[in-house]
């Protein structure tokens, strides 16, 4: 009994003195219609199938669609949290393979007009969750709103989704410009989506880097070329993720590969000195470990 207690205390001490950070990836792109949500959910499902504890935040606060794409029934959502009706933990719903979904609201203008302080409050709320989360994927709204900028800055990795359209490239550049010049985000992972070949994806990436290298202090990395695939549209109609509905489809294979790659991206051990998702929980663990050690 004594040995068991000592073992439990030692295990608890190791967890407290070596707190693990949740990998946080914001998926954005500037322009709407480039496939951000399908990329987010495909990667999330692929990670969850490997046994990772995955959470998806639908950060399109005014036009939510993650729950719709997954065919989930949702009661309360982020609007209820912001109104003080319930806590963040009360709105979590379970998606495929046990991944957790934080649903947003749809058709509520007020949710698109939150202040910077309210964005910060929402980000900090994640530090209060008891959920054990390996990866948080944040699916942002389109555009370059303060909300998109706040959620991007609060992540460790920003994944920019682009497709081969002039407006997509222009909007992605505008987002990268704002994040790099005004928010200190200088590293971006780029996903070329709905491309007809790997070469087309590389050419698309080249178009984007041609302007960023000339005018911005930003480092871009092409991490995936996801093919244009009819199976994606069919999976949306089925309200399933393509990696589940059509696991051998070209897009599904590309998303699985992207998920595997994303899991290898390093997670900084210490906070970056600015507002981040889950950072309060990390700091709280550090303080608790200090108290434990001083006893």
C-alpha positions, 0 to 999 in steps of 0.5 A, spaced: 500 500 500 505 504 501 509 502 495 503 504 491 502 511 494 509 512 493 509 510 486 502 514 485 506 521 488 512 520 484 508 519 477 504 525 479 510 529 481 513 527 474 506 530 470 507 536 474 514 538 473 514 536 466 507 538 463 506 537 456 503 542 452 498 541 447 499 542 440 495 548 437 494 549 430 490 554 427 487 553 420 486 559 416 486 562 409 484 569 408 479 567 403 472 563 404 471 557 400 478 555 399 476 548 404 479 550 410 474 546 414 474 540 410 482 540 411 481 541 419 476 536 420 480 531 415 486 532 419 483 532 426 479 525 424 486 522 421 489 524 428 484 521 432 484 515 428 491 514 431 489 515 438 491 522 439 486 526 443 484 531 438 479 537 439 476 542 434 474 549 435 469 552 430 472 559 430 467 561 425 463 564 430 458 567 426 457 562 421 459 556 424 459 549 420 463 544 423 457 541 426 453 541 420 459 538 416 459 532 421 452 531 422 452 533 429 446 535 434 448 541 438 445 544 444 449 550 447 455 553 443 460 558 444 454 564 444 452 561 450 459 561 453 460 568 451 453 570 454 455 567 461 449 561 460 454 556 461 462 554 461 466 552 455 466 545 458 458 544 458 458 545 450 463 540 448 460 535 443 463 528 441 465 527 434 468 521 430 473 517 433 472 521 440 475 527 437 472 533 441 468 539 438 467 546 440 461 548 436 460 556 434 453 559 433 450 561 426 447 567 424 448 571 430 451 578 428 454 579 435 458 573 435 462 577 429 463 583 433 466 581 439 472 585 442 479 584 443 478 583 450 473 578 449 477 574 444 482 574 449 477 571 454 475 565 450 482 563 449 484 563 456 478 559 457 481 553 454 486 553 460 480 551 465 478 545 461 480 538 464 480 535 458 486 532 456 488 534 449 494 532 445 492 537 439 487 543 438 485 545 431 482 552 430 478 553 424 477 560 423 472 564 419 474 567 412 477 574 412 482 578 416 478 580 422 481 581 429 478 574 431 482 571 425 488 575 427 487 573 435 486 566 434 492 565 429 497 569 434 495 564 440 497 558 436 504 555 435 503 553 428 499 557 422 496 553 417 494 557 411 490 554 406 490 557 398 487 554 392 489 556 385 485 563 384 488 570 384 483 572 390 485 566 394 493 568 393 491 575 394 487 574 401 493 569 403 498 574 402 494 580 406 493 575 412 500 573 412 502 581 411 498 583 417 500 577 422 508 578 420 508 585 420 503 587 426 503 580 430 510 577 430 508 571 426 513 569 421 512 562 420 507 559 416 505 552 413 502 552 406 496 547 404 495 548 396 488 545 396 484 543 390 490 542 385 490 538 379 497 535 380 503 536 385 506 540 380 500 545 380 501 545 388 508 547 387 507 552 382 501 555 387 506 555 392 511 559 388 506 564 386 505 566 393 512 566 396 514 570 390 511 576 393 512 574 400 519 573 399 520 580 396 516 584 401 515 580 407 519 577 413 516 571 413 518 564 412 513 559 408 513 552 408 509 548 403 506 542 407 501 539 403 498 539 396 491 536 397 488 534 390 481 536 387 477 530 388 470 529 387 470 524 393 470 531 398 464 533 395 460 527 396 463 526 403 460 533 405 453 530 402 454 524 407 456 529 412 462 525 413 469 526 413 473 524 407 478 520 410 472 516 413 467 516 407 472 514 402 479 512 406 483 511 399 481 517 395 486 521 393 484 527 398 484 522 404 491 520 402 493 527 402 490 529 409 492 523 412 499 524 410 498 532 412 496 529 419 502 525 420 507 531 418 503 535 423 504 531 429 512 531 428 512 539 428 515 541 434 511 544 440 515 549 444 516 547 451 515 554 454 510 559 453 512 564 448 510 570 452 504 572 449 497 570 449 496 562 447 491 557 448 492 552 454 498 557 457 494 558 463 494 551 464 501 550 463 503 555 468 498 553 473 501 546 473 508 549 474 506 553 480 502 547 483 509 543 482 513 548 485 508 548 491 508 540 491 516 540 491 516 545 497 512 541 502 
